[in-house]
Amino acid sequence: MAEEAKEAKSPSEKYDTPTEGESLLSNPNSDAQGQLAAAVDDLLNQLQSKFDNVSKEMFGKLDDMTRRLDELEASLTANSNDSASATPTK
């Protein structure tokens, strides 16, 4: 009679709940979910790495631009002082 009660379950009931001795990890859906979670984690790690590299490149270029602007400003100031002292006064 207990066997008849087990067979009377609908197909979805057979797979939704684990039977005695069966864990959720042995369920094929759990394996697929674990693989998906691992793939998502890997993708997030790759994106984080790429973001870090782009950030480093941007800060490096900004530092270089700052240095070049400082040099240009110093050059313009020096040229301005040279031309002011070289201009004859009337």
C-alpha positions in Angstrom: 0.0 0.0 0.0 2.9 2.4 0.7 4.2 1.7 -2.8 0.9 2.7 -4.3 1.0 6.0 -2.4 4.5 6.8 -3.8 3.4 6.1 -7.3 0.3 8.3 -6.9 2.5 11.4 -6.7 2.6 13.7 -9.7 5.8 13.8 -11.7 6.7 17.3 -10.3 6.4 16.0 -6.7 8.8 13.2 -7.4 11.6 15.6 -8.3 10.9 18.6 -6.2 11.7 17.1 -2.8 14.6 14.8 -2.0 13.8 11.4 -0.6 15.4 9.9 2.5 19.2 9.7 2.2 19.2 12.1 -0.8 20.6 15.6 -0.3 19.9 18.7 -2.4 23.5 18.6 -3.7 22.8 15.3 -5.4 20.0 16.9 -7.4 21.0 17.6 -11.0 19.6 21.1 -10.8 21.9 21.8 -7.9 24.9 20.8 -10.0 23.8 23.1 -12.8 23.3 25.9 -10.3 26.7 25.3 -8.9 28.3 25.4 -12.3 26.4 28.6 -13.1 27.5 30.2 -9.9 31.1 29.2 -10.6 30.9 30.7 -14.1 29.4 33.9 -12.8 32.1 34.2 -10.1 34.8 33.6 -12.8 33.2 36.3 -15.0 33.0 38.8 -12.1 36.7 38.1 -11.3 37.7 38.7 -14.9 35.7 41.9 -15.0 37.2 43.1 -11.8 40.7 42.4 -13.1 40.0 44.3 -16.3 38.5 47.2 -14.4 41.6 47.4 -12.2 43.9 47.4 -15.3 41.8 50.2 -17.0 41.8 52.2 -13.8 45.6 51.9 -13.5 46.1 53.0 -17.1 43.8 55.9 -16.7 45.5 57.1 -13.5 48.9 56.7 -15.2 47.7 58.8 -18.2 46.3 61.4 -15.9 49.6 61.7 -14.0 51.4 62.0 -17.3 49.1 64.7 -18.5 49.5 66.6 -15.3 53.3 66.4 -15.6 53.2 67.6 -19.2 50.8 70.5 -18.3 53.1 71.5 -15.5 56.1 71.5 -17.9 54.1 73.5 -20.5 53.1 76.0 -17.8 56.7 76.4 -16.7 57.8 76.8 -20.3 55.2 79.5 -21.0 56.1 81.3 -17.8 59.8 81.2 -18.7 59.1 82.4 -22.2 56.9 85.2 -20.9 59.6 86.4 -18.5 62.3 86.2 -21.3 60.2 88.2 -23.8 59.3 90.8 -21.1 62.9 91.4 -20.3 64.0 91.3 -23.9 61.5 94.0 -25.1 63.1 97.4 -25.3 61.5 100.1 -23.3 60.8 103.5 -24.9 
